[in-house]
Amino acid sequence: MKKAELQALVDSLQSTVNDQTEALRRIRRSLKLRELDVEQIREKLLPERKSADMLPGAEEALRRSEAEFELNVTEPELGGDSSRITGYITSREGIGWSSALDETDDQYVKNGQFAWCGCFAAWCYTGLKFKIRFNSFASCYRLYRDLGNTSREVREFTKIRPGDIFTVWPSNSDRSYKWGDHIVIARSYPDADGEIETIEGNAKGYGPEGDWREGVSKRSRNISTIAKAYRPQAEDYGT
């Protein structure tokens, strides 16, 4: 086979791959829209899933979380926009730890450089007083220290609402710290099997294209994996 013919074959195969990739992307987007349609039907059939009992701040947090999810924020190694993650960590919309990334010129540049799951939750809950986000959202321990054993702690996990913040253990067998190991935001009430839809930062889960990767992700968590749960109160909002 001549070089020109071989190149033409390679180009043809590459074109086919590109077409199939685009078709797959369209299918994933279509499936996502169908999921949204199913969710709307479910809301009509199951009125208890509606957000009537959510505080306005929780609704706003979920809106902000959805907006970040649609940006497909992933770890830098996956080609993600690390400036978004940097913002969760260093800006006043997040936890405002402006010196947390000093060693890398104030930028988040690699996975594991900073555990930013709580920073993402703080970014979503930017309506909370900055002092609370600054002091409490950087870690599971800080959340427990400041919100645990107060009116903000949700002790019955079956009563978790959309917008609630909860912490999980990395696995059922590793429960070294009673305050948990990872911070997530609930997107649903627990279903009959105890599964809760979540949106999470610094997490492995599904992205907006339906792929499983690490970044701002959606997934589900079972109440059996929850360490602690919290619900910010009206007096926690403000400057």
GIURTA-V386012 format. One line per field, one symbol per residue. psi: psi as a letter, one per 30 degrees, with the letter a starting at -180 (. if undefined). Layout:
# GIURTA-V386012
psi: ???
This chain:
# GIURTA-V386012
psi: kleeeeeeeeeeeeeeeeeeeeeeeeeeeeeeeeeeeeeeeeeefiffflgfgkkeeeeeeeeeeeeeeffhjlkefggljffeeeeeeflffbfgifgfgefhhgkjfkkfekjgefeeeeeehfflkeeeeeefffleeeeeeefkgaffkjfjffgklkflklkllflffjhekffafkklkkfllkafggkkklkklhkkakafggkjakbjlkalkkfffkelkljkleffka.
